[in-house]
């Protein structure tokens, strides 16, 4: 405020006058007063601009920006204190009365593999994206556990919905994020909002797991693709129903590495070993041109590409996968045993990157890479897989897989 600025200037000049000379020319002193006032006003404006620039700046380190997929949910006219705003659930009897199909006509992909526990190097001593908390490297021990062989598919999620009548948060809130490149033109014409730091990332009314790119789009020919537009809360509800849970970040990274130490990817450090694509990411110029060299413009079927040495498919690329942990970026270098993240937080961790990732914008399709969203957020490249610390229910096939390191 002007009165505060004038007071500050008067105080500063009074001190200066005492220190220098009480006989200073009063006209010169007055001129100094207003020159200093103008300087302070300019400085205040500069701070405001700088503050806004910092808010809009990419969240990643040098030479690595953001594809925008850490953008959180757009909330519209919702009661934040309502305990049920996150999701709506209905009883099985409701599904039966509604005439819904309670069995799936698609092959199940709920297989799990047993992974023997051990100690591994989690994170990096030389982080590639420093602000994401990729470092420091720490020796981490996890107990034995089971992990889903595949990301949860549309068919598996449909089976869950048919059994329970569950309604996702994207359906409840009425919108979810979609890459502009993939949105039909008639839908795009009605969108008036965008993410300032990632204008290609748009909130689309009516986008959800059944309609991945907005109203009128469908998953009919993608039932073996990973389900998307799934919030952390949605993933937890599915896991409870399936008798499983989300993996911790430590379990996820241990499993994704497949027994390899200090490697970028589940198979090693080469992006294209023997010239072969091993994951579904963006090729070309992000976000305007995908040359589809890996064969997929959006998601790929959950059994695509060779598995890692633990028998897991698509742990990097394809879609982001939620994990249990609350987000934190400060880690101590000491040894860890079965870490599960902080007790509280605002965002949850997601791992693995997605088909939208390109090295120039989102070099997060690496085992140690990580990102986050609020638990109610969803997007067209965000899914999950389950884990279990105990033997899964009897209807879950256990795959015997011998690691080949």
C-alpha positions in Angstrom: 0.0 0.0 0.0 1.1 3.6 -0.7 1.1 4.6 3.0 3.3 1.7 3.9 5.7 2.5 1.1 5.9 6.2 2.1 6.6 5.2 5.7 9.4 2.9 4.6 10.9 5.5 2.4 10.6 8.2 5.1 12.2 6.0 7.7 15.1 5.0 5.3 15.7 8.7 4.4 15.6 9.8 8.0 18.3 7.4 8.9 20.3 8.4 5.8 19.9 12.1 6.7 21.1 11.7 10.2 24.1 9.7 9.1 25.1 12.0 6.3 24.1 15.6 7.1 21.3 17.4 8.8 21.9 20.3 6.5 21.2 18.3 3.3 19.4 20.2 0.6 15.7 19.6 1.2 14.8 19.8 -2.5 17.3 17.1 -3.2 16.0 15.0 -0.3 12.5 15.3 -1.7 13.6 14.2 -5.1 15.4 11.2 -3.6 12.2 10.3 -1.7 10.1 10.0 -4.8 12.9 8.3 -6.8 13.2 5.7 -4.1 9.4 5.3 -3.9 9.3 4.6 -7.7 12.1 2.1 -7.2 10.2 0.2 -4.5 7.0 0.1 -6.6 9.0 -1.3 -9.5 10.6 -3.9 -7.2 7.2 -4.9 -5.9 5.9 -5.4 -9.4 9.0 -7.4 -10.3 8.4 -9.7 -7.3 4.8 -10.3 -8.3 5.8 -11.2 -11.9 8.6 -13.4 -10.6 6.3 -15.2 -8.2 3.8 -15.9 -11.1 6.7 -17.1 -13.3 7.8 -19.5 -10.6 4.3 -20.9 -10.2 4.1 -21.5 -14.0 7.6 -22.9 -14.4 8.1 -26.6 -15.2 8.5 -28.7 -12.1 11.4 -30.7 -13.4 15.2 -30.2 -13.6 17.5 -28.8 -16.2 16.6 -29.6 -19.8 13.6 -31.7 -18.7 10.1 -30.1 -18.6 6.7 -31.5 -17.9 4.2 -33.0 -20.2 1.5 -31.6 -17.8 0.3 -35.0 -16.5 1.0 -33.9 -12.9 -1.8 -31.5 -13.2 -4.5 -32.1 -10.6 -8.2 -32.4 -10.9 -10.5 -29.5 -11.9 -13.2 -29.3 -9.2 -16.5 -27.6 -10.0 -19.3 -26.7 -7.6 -18.5 -29.6 -5.2 -18.9 -29.8 -1.5 -15.3 -30.4 -0.3 -16.5 -31.6 3.1 -18.8 -34.3 1.7 -17.3 -37.7 2.6 -18.8 -39.2 -0.5 -17.7 -36.7 -3.1 -14.7 -38.9 -4.1 -16.8 -41.7 -5.4 -20.2 -43.4 -5.5 -20.7 -47.1 -4.8 -23.7 -49.2 -5.3 -24.6 -52.7 -4.0 -24.4 -55.8 -6.1 -28.2 -56.0 -6.0 -28.4 -52.6 -7.7 -26.3 -54.0 -10.5 -28.6 -57.0 -10.9 -31.7 -54.9 -10.8 -30.2 -52.6 -13.4 -29.7 -55.6 -15.7 -26.0 -55.3 -15.9 -23.8 -58.2 -17.0 -22.1 -59.5 -13.9 -19.6 -61.7 -15.7 -17.0 -60.6 -18.2 -17.0 -62.0 -21.8 -13.3 -61.2 -22.0 -10.4 -63.4 -20.8 -9.2 -62.5 -17.3 -5.9 -60.8 -16.9 -5.8 -60.7 -13.1 -2.7 -63.0 -13.0 0.0 -62.4 -10.3 3.6 -63.5 -9.9 5.4 -64.2 -6.7 8.5 -62.0 -6.2 11.0 -63.0 -3.6 12.1 -60.2 -1.3 15.5 -58.8 -1.2 17.7 -55.6 -1.0 18.2 -53.2 -3.9 19.4 -49.7 -4.6 16.3 -47.5 -4.7 16.6 -44.1 -6.3 19.7 -42.4 -7.8 22.9 -40.7 -6.4 22.9 -38.6 -9.5 19.2 -37.7 -10.0 18.1 -36.9 -13.6 15.1 -34.9 -12.4 16.2 -33.4 -9.1 12.9 -31.7 -8.0 11.1 -35.1 -8.2 13.1 -36.5 -5.3 14.8 -39.2 -7.3 17.8 -39.2 -5.0 19.7 -40.0 -3.0 20.3 -43.7 -3.7 19.5 -45.8 -0.6 19.7 -49.5 0.1 16.2 -50.7 0.5 14.9 -54.1 1.7 11.4 -55.4 0.9 9.7 -58.6 2.0 8.5 -61.1 -0.5 5.2 -60.1 -2.2 2.9 -60.8 -5.2 2.6 -58.4 -8.1 0.1 -58.1 -11.0 1.7 -59.4 -14.2 -0.3 -56.8 -16.1 -1.7 -53.4 -15.6 -5.4 -53.5 -14.8 -7.2 -53.7 -18.1 -10.5 -52.2 -19.3 -12.0 -55.7 -19.2 -10.9 -56.3 -15.6 -12.2 -52.9 -14.5 -15.5 -53.5 -16.3 -15.8 -56.8 -14.4 -15.3 -55.0 -11.2 -17.9 -52.3 -12.1 -20.4 -55.0 -13.2 -20.0 -56.7 -9.9 -20.3 -53.7 -7.7 -21.8 -50.8 -9.6 -18.8 -48.6 -8.7 -18.7 -45.1 -10.1 -15.3 -43.6 -10.6 -14.3 -40.1 -9.6 -14.0 -38.9 -13.2 -17.7 -39.9 -13.6 -18.7 -38.3 -10.3 -16.8 -35.0 -11.0 -17.9 -35.0 -14.6 -14.4 -34.4 -16.2 -10.9 -35.7 -16.6 -7.7 -34.6 -18.4 -7.0 -35.6 -22.0 -4.1 -34.7 -24.3 -5.4 -32.1 -26.9 -3.8 -34.1 -29.7 -6.3 -37.0 -29.1 -9.5 -35.0 -28.5 -12.0 -35.1 -31.3 -12.4 -31.7 -33.0 -16.1 -31.3 -32.1 -15.3 -31.9 -28.4 -12.3 -29.6 -28.5 -14.3 -26.7 -29.9 -16.3 -26.5 -26.7 -13.4 -26.5 -24.3 -12.6 -23.1 -22.8 -10.0 -24.1 -20.1 -6.4 -25.2 -20.3 -3.4 -25.7 -18.1 -1.3 -22.6 -18.2 2.0 -24.4 -18.1 0.8 -27.2 -20.4 -1.8 -25.9 -22.8 -2.1 -29.2 -24.6 -3.5 -30.8 -21.4 -7.2 -30.1 -21.3 -10.1 -30.9 -18.9 -12.7 -32.7 -20.9 -16.3 -32.9 -19.6 -17.6 -36.5 -20.0 -14.1 -38.1 -20.2 -13.9 -41.2 -18.1 -12.8 -44.8 -18.3 -15.5 -45.8 -20.7 -15.0 -42.6 -22.8 -11.2 -42.1 -22.8 -11.1 -39.1 -25.1 -14.5 -37.6 -24.3 -18.2 -38.2 -25.0 -18.8 -40.4 -28.0 -15.4 -42.1 -27.8 -15.3 -45.8 -26.6 -13.2 -48.6 -25.4 -15.0 -51.3 -27.3 -11.9 -52.2 -29.3 -9.6 -51.6 -26.4 -10.8 -54.0 -23.7 -7.3 -55.5 -23.4 -5.7 -52.0 -22.9 -5.0 -50.6 -19.4 -8.0 -48.8 -17.9 -7.4 -45.0 -17.6 -9.0 -42.0 -16.0 -8.6 -43.8 -12.7 -7.9 -41.9 -9.5 -5.9 -43.2 -6.6 -9.1 -43.6 -4.6 -10.6 -45.6 -7.5 -7.6 -47.9 -7.6 -7.8 -48.5 -3.9 -11.5 -49.5 -4.2 -10.6 -52.0 -7.0 -7.8 -53.5 -5.0 -10.0 -54.0 -2.0 -12.6 -55.7 -4.1 -9.9 -57.9 -5.7 -8.4 -58.9 -2.3 -5.2 -57.0 -3.1 -3.6 -53.6 -2.4 -1.6 -51.0 -4.2 2.2 -51.7 -4.1 4.4 -49.4 -2.1 6.8 -47.3 -4.2 9.7 -49.5 -2.9 7.8 -52.7 -4.0 7.0 -51.2 -7.3 10.6 -50.1 -8.1 12.0 -53.4 -6.9 9.6 -55.3 -9.1 10.1 -53.0 -12.1 13.9 -53.4 -12.0 13.5 -57.2 -12.3 16.7 -57.8 -10.3 18.9 -55.4 -12.2 20.9 -52.8 -10.2 21.4 -49.2 -11.2 19.9 -49.4 -14.6 17.6 -46.9 -16.3 15.1 -49.4 -17.6 13.9 -52.9 -16.6 16.1 -54.4 -19.3 19.2 -52.2 -19.0 20.4 -48.8 -20.1 19.8 -49.0 -23.9 16.5 -47.3 -25.0 16.3 -49.6 -28.1 18.2 -52.8 -27.3 19.2 -54.5 -30.5 17.1 -51.8 -32.3 13.9 -53.1 -30.7 11.2 -51.0 -28.9 10.6 -52.3 -25.4 8.0 -49.9 -24.2 5.2 -47.6 -25.4 6.3 -43.9 -25.2 6.1 -40.8 -27.5 8.2 -40.7 -30.6 8.4 -37.6 -32.8 7.7 -34.0 -31.5 5.7 -33.7 -28.3 2.9 -32.7 -28.2 2.0 -32.2 -31.8 3.4 -35.2 -33.7 3.7 -38.8 -32.7 5.4 -40.9 -35.3 4.2 -44.1 -33.6 7.5 -46.0 -34.2 6.6 -48.3 -31.3 3.3 -49.2 -33.0 1.0 -47.3 -30.6 -0.4 -43.8 -30.7 -2.1 -44.1 -27.3 -2.0 -47.0 -24.9 -1.0 -50.5 -25.9 -2.6 -53.8 -24.8 -1.5 -54.9 -21.3 0.5 -57.9 -22.7 2.5 -55.9 -25.2 6.3 -55.9 -25.4 8.5 -58.4 -23.7 8.2 -58.8 -19.9 11.0 -58.0 -17.5 13.0 -60.7 -15.6 10.2 -61.1 -13.0 7.6 -61.6 -15.7 6.0 -58.2 -15.5 4.7 -56.3 -18.5 4.8 -52.6 -19.2 6.2 -51.4 -15.9 7.6 -48.4 -17.8 5.7 -46.5 -20.5 2.1 -47.2 -21.5 0.3 -45.7 -18.6 1.3 -44.2 -15.2 0.7 -46.5 -12.3 -0.5 -45.4 -8.9 1.4 -46.7 -5.8 0.5 -46.6 -2.1 2.8 -43.8 -0.9 2.2 -40.2 -0.1 4.5 -38.0 -2.1 7.7 -36.6 -0.5 10.9 -35.4 -2.2 13.4 -35.4 0.7 14.9 -38.8 1.4 17.6 -39.8 3.8 20.4 -42.0 2.4 20.3 -44.6 5.2 19.1 -48.2 4.8 15.4 -48.7 4.6 13.3 -51.8 5.4 9.8 -52.0 3.9 9.3 -48.3 3.5 5.8 -47.1 2.8 6.2 -43.4 2.6 5.1 -40.6 5.0 1.9 -41.0 7.1 0.3 -37.9 5.6 0.4 -35.8 2.5 -1.5 -34.1 -0.2 -0.4 -36.0 -3.3 0.2 -39.7 -4.0 3.1 -41.2 -5.9 2.7 -42.6 -9.4 5.4 -44.5 -11.3 6.5 -45.7 -14.7 5.6 -42.9 -17.1 3.2 -43.3 -20.0 2.7 -43.2 -23.8 2.8 -39.4 -23.5 6.4 -39.3 -22.2 9.1 -37.9 -24.4 12.7 -37.2 -23.2 12.3 -33.5 -24.1 9.3 -33.1 -21.8 8.8 -36.0 -19.4 11.9 -38.2 -19.1 10.1 -40.3 -16.5 9.8 -43.7 -18.2 12.7 -44.9 -16.0 12.6 -47.3 -13.0 13.7 -44.5 -10.5 11.5 -41.8 -12.0 8.5 -40.6 -10.1 5.7 -38.1 -10.2 2.5 -37.3 -8.2 -1.1 -36.2 -8.3 -3.8 -35.6 -5.7 -5.6 -38.8 -4.9 -8.8 -37.7 -6.7 -7.0 -36.8 -10.0 -7.4 -38.8 -13.2 -6.2 -38.6 -16.8 -6.2 -40.4 -20.1 -2.7 -41.9 -19.3 -3.2 -42.8 -15.6 -3.9 -46.4 -14.5 -2.6 -48.9 -12.0 -1.7 -52.5 -11.1 -2.2 -54.3 -7.8 0.1 -56.1 -5.4 -0.4 -58.3 -2.3 1.7 -59.0 0.7 -0.1 -62.3 1.3 -1.2 -65.1 -1.1 -4.0 -63.7 -3.3 -7.6 -65.1 -3.4 -8.1 -68.5 -5.1 -9.5 -67.0 -8.3 -6.2 -65.2 -9.0 -3.9 -67.3 -11.2 -0.3 -67.4 -9.9 2.2 -67.3 -12.8 5.4 -69.3 -12.2 8.2 -67.2 -13.7 11.9 -67.9 -13.4 13.9 -64.8 -13.5 16.5 -64.6 -16.3 19.0 -61.9 -15.4 
